[in-house]
Amino acid sequence: PARVEHFHALKEILEERTMKNTSEHWLGEFEKVNVPSGPINDMAHVVHDPQVLARKMIVDVVHPVAGAMKIPGVPVKFSDTPAEVKEPAPLLGQHTEEVLTSFLGLGAEEFEALKKDGVV
């Protein structure tokens, strides 16, 4: 408890002083005296960060309704089985026919009957 006894007073002092310079300035000062630190990025910085871009953690896609957009890439990277985002999220019902006929084995007539009955 003694470690945080004067937290609010210290916070006020630190905020007052740190607001006088940029984050880049303070990160440089901390680095000079070996204080571990790093920036807290807003989303604008995250989507343009060189490491994020190099690892394809944010990717560009074109959605048929929303248009051009940035979305999260595949977070886990495997050298033998790489994965990637190839297209945006599907529209509601976009793959219904494919799933029901190709994967579940419904015939064309069965699928059309479901459509006619308003099931799909």
C-alpha positions as CSV (number, residue, x, y, z in Angstrom):
1,P,0.0,0.0,0.0
2,A,2.9,2.4,0.7
3,R,4.0,2.2,-3.0
4,V,0.8,3.9,-4.1
5,E,0.1,6.1,-1.1
6,H,0.9,9.3,-3.1
7,F,-0.3,8.1,-6.5
8,H,-2.7,10.9,-7.1
9,A,-0.2,13.6,-6.3
10,L,2.5,12.0,-8.4
11,K,0.1,11.5,-11.3
12,E,-0.8,15.2,-11.2
13,I,2.9,16.2,-11.3
14,L,3.7,13.8,-14.1
15,E,0.8,14.9,-16.2
16,E,1.7,18.5,-15.8
17,R,5.3,17.9,-16.9
18,T,4.8,15.4,-19.6
19,M,2.2,17.6,-21.4
20,K,4.9,20.1,-22.1
21,N,6.6,17.9,-24.7
22,T,5.6,15.3,-27.3
23,S,5.6,11.5,-26.8
24,E,8.6,11.3,-29.1
25,H,10.5,13.7,-26.9
26,W,9.8,11.7,-23.7
27,L,10.5,8.4,-25.3
28,G,13.9,9.7,-26.3
29,E,14.6,11.1,-22.8
30,F,13.6,7.8,-21.2
31,E,15.8,5.8,-23.6
32,K,18.8,8.0,-22.7
33,V,18.5,6.9,-19.1
34,N,17.5,3.3,-19.8
35,V,13.9,3.6,-18.6
36,P,11.9,0.9,-20.4
37,S,9.1,2.6,-22.3
38,G,7.1,2.7,-25.5
39,P,4.3,4.7,-27.1
40,I,0.6,4.1,-26.5
41,N,-0.6,4.2,-30.1
42,D,-4.0,5.4,-31.3
43,M,-5.6,3.5,-34.2
44,A,-4.2,6.0,-36.7
45,H,-0.7,5.1,-35.6
46,V,-1.4,1.4,-35.4
47,V,-2.7,1.0,-39.0
48,H,0.4,2.8,-40.3
49,D,3.0,1.1,-38.0
50,P,5.8,-0.5,-40.1
51,Q,5.8,-3.7,-38.1
52,V,2.1,-4.0,-38.2
53,L,2.2,-3.6,-42.0
54,A,5.2,-5.9,-42.5
55,R,3.4,-8.7,-40.6
56,K,0.1,-8.0,-42.5
57,M,-1.7,-7.5,-39.2
58,I,-3.9,-4.9,-41.0
59,V,-4.9,-5.6,-44.6
60,D,-6.9,-3.7,-47.2
61,V,-10.0,-5.3,-48.7
62,V,-12.8,-4.0,-50.9
63,H,-16.2,-4.9,-49.5
64,P,-19.1,-4.9,-52.0
65,V,-21.2,-2.6,-49.8
66,A,-18.8,-0.8,-47.5
67,G,-16.1,-0.2,-50.1
68,A,-12.4,0.0,-49.4
69,M,-11.6,-0.8,-45.8
70,K,-8.8,-1.9,-43.5
71,I,-9.5,-5.1,-41.5
72,P,-7.4,-7.3,-39.1
73,G,-5.2,-9.8,-40.9
74,V,-4.4,-13.3,-39.7
75,P,-2.8,-12.9,-36.3
76,V,-0.9,-16.3,-36.2
77,K,1.9,-16.8,-38.6
78,F,3.1,-20.3,-39.6
79,S,6.0,-20.8,-42.0
80,D,4.7,-24.1,-43.3
81,T,1.0,-23.3,-43.5
82,P,0.7,-19.5,-44.1
83,A,-2.7,-18.0,-44.1
84,E,-4.0,-14.7,-45.5
85,V,-7.1,-12.7,-45.8
86,K,-8.2,-12.9,-49.4
87,E,-11.6,-11.2,-49.3
88,P,-13.9,-9.3,-47.0
89,A,-16.5,-10.8,-44.8
90,P,-19.4,-12.2,-46.8
91,L,-22.8,-10.6,-47.1
92,L,-25.7,-12.1,-45.2
93,G,-26.6,-15.3,-47.1
94,Q,-23.9,-14.9,-49.7
95,H,-22.7,-18.6,-49.3
96,T,-26.0,-20.2,-48.2
97,E,-26.6,-22.1,-51.5
98,E,-23.0,-23.2,-51.7
99,V,-23.0,-24.5,-48.1
100,L,-26.3,-26.3,-48.4
101,T,-25.6,-27.9,-51.8
102,S,-21.9,-28.5,-51.8
103,F,-21.3,-29.3,-48.1
104,L,-24.6,-30.7,-46.9
105,G,-25.6,-32.4,-50.2
106,L,-29.0,-30.8,-50.8
107,G,-30.1,-31.0,-54.4
108,A,-31.0,-28.0,-56.6
109,E,-34.7,-28.8,-56.2
110,E,-34.4,-29.1,-52.4
111,F,-32.6,-25.8,-52.3
112,E,-35.2,-24.1,-54.5
113,A,-38.0,-25.4,-52.3
114,L,-36.3,-23.9,-49.2
115,K,-36.1,-20.6,-51.0
116,K,-39.7,-20.8,-52.1
117,D,-40.8,-21.5,-48.5
118,G,-38.7,-18.5,-47.2
119,V,-36.4,-20.7,-45.2
120,V,-33.4,-19.3,-47.0
